[in-house]
């Protein structure tokens, strides 16, 4: 007698990604609501921190120039997207992992679309200074630099973990990712082009995109085994 099919049990990674995505979504919605409503305590804290860091940036031109180089070149969103494109090509050419390559490219692209959509919807003004040390375009919330770095670094770290690397390579990759994600957020506030909550929003939303992308990949994975190269 034919027995009814039973869905395979959820893997721990799948359940963890789903739970993390739920928590990050709740935090992101809460912060987005507070920013859109211009909640006084948040706006006041943003202003106090930004005025202090801007004063430091004006007084420390050498450090400010270093921050500009890092944020405009090393951690720029297009630099991160280029890194992602290189990994996509490597996945296709070296590992024949076409599904994972497509998944990575789409996750980063959708993250960018989400970022720009929220900027247009919230339309939060950037800080304005009589003596600016840097300039930026588009609306403030969320920080595109912080969100893009979080998405790209988070996804690449997960891929390294999934494919297995030596402990030394893993520790180095984690250190570089943490420095990049935290560093780019700090430079945006230091240069006076973002409020602190813009950066926190970028980190939260970027982490949410990573968690959702991992959840999608884990949902698809059983159909692709034993290899990841299924088209």
Secondary structure as UniProt FT lines:
FT   HELIX           12..36
FT   TURN            37..38
FT   HELIX           40..59
FT   HELIX           61..69
FT   HELIX           70..74
FT   HELIX           77..95
FT   HELIX           98..122
FT   TURN            130..131
FT   HELIX           144..163
FT   HELIX           167..190
FT   TURN            191..192
FT   HELIX           196..224
FT   TURN            225..226
//
